Amino acid sequence: MGGKTSKISGAAGSAARKYPTAPRSFPSSQTTTSGGGASSISAGAVPSVHPPPPYAAFEKSDKIRQDAEDPDFANMLKTVGAVQIQEAARNFDLSRVKNPQLQTLQFRKSISNAQEEEISDPRKRAVRSWVGVGQIREILSLRDAHGWPPEKIEKRLGLAPGLVERLGEHVRNA
């Protein structure tokens, strides 16, 4: 497939492509006066490609206000008039709405408050009802590996009575 004539180098001949060695000079429309005569700015100068940054006004002018006005929309709003809210809608109590997401957030908040209260109160800190992952591992190790009864584990680690039994209902093997 493909003979010698389909090759690019063969079709172009033996002449190698020549690339430009110097930047192209653009004619400038700006002139400067030096002495008495007009002359072009330097022949190798390249004109600025980037326009100056736009000016941002921080105050609304009359032109901006007129541009923002929509007379058809304003007439439509005038014909509709002010919105009248029904009395029943004003007295709607959102606290009685059963929203599962809000209930979950409230439950999490109550658990967080109970944990913080236990941590901050020295009397409640002596008998803990909230344990972390490391403490759960230690409880399971003492229960399963050493064969300790739940009462002994609770006394040794300062846990609330019945905590190991409740934990044992959900975790059977370590």
QUILINLIN-V247488 format. One record per backbone hydrogen bond with DSSP energy under -0.5 kcal/mol. NH is the residue of the N-H (numbers start at 1). CO is the residue of the C=O. If there is no record, write none. Layout:
nh	co
NH	CO
NH	CO
//
This chain:
nh	co
6	3
7	4
11	7
12	8
13	9
19	17
32	39
34	32
34	37
35	33
36	34
37	34
39	32
41	30
45	42
57	55
65	61
66	62
67	63
68	64
69	65
74	70
75	71
76	72
77	73
78	74
79	75
80	76
81	77
85	83
90	86
91	87
92	89
94	92
96	93
97	94
99	97
100	98
103	99
104	100
105	101
106	102
107	103
108	104
109	105
110	106
111	107
112	108
113	109
114	110
115	111
116	112
117	113
118	114
119	115
120	116
121	117
122	120
125	121
126	122
127	124
128	126
128	158
136	132
137	133
138	134
139	135
140	136
141	137
142	138
143	139
144	140
145	140
145	141
146	141
148	142
153	149
154	150
155	151
156	152
157	153
158	154
159	154
160	128
163	160
166	162
167	163
168	164
169	165
170	166
170	167
171	167
172	170
//
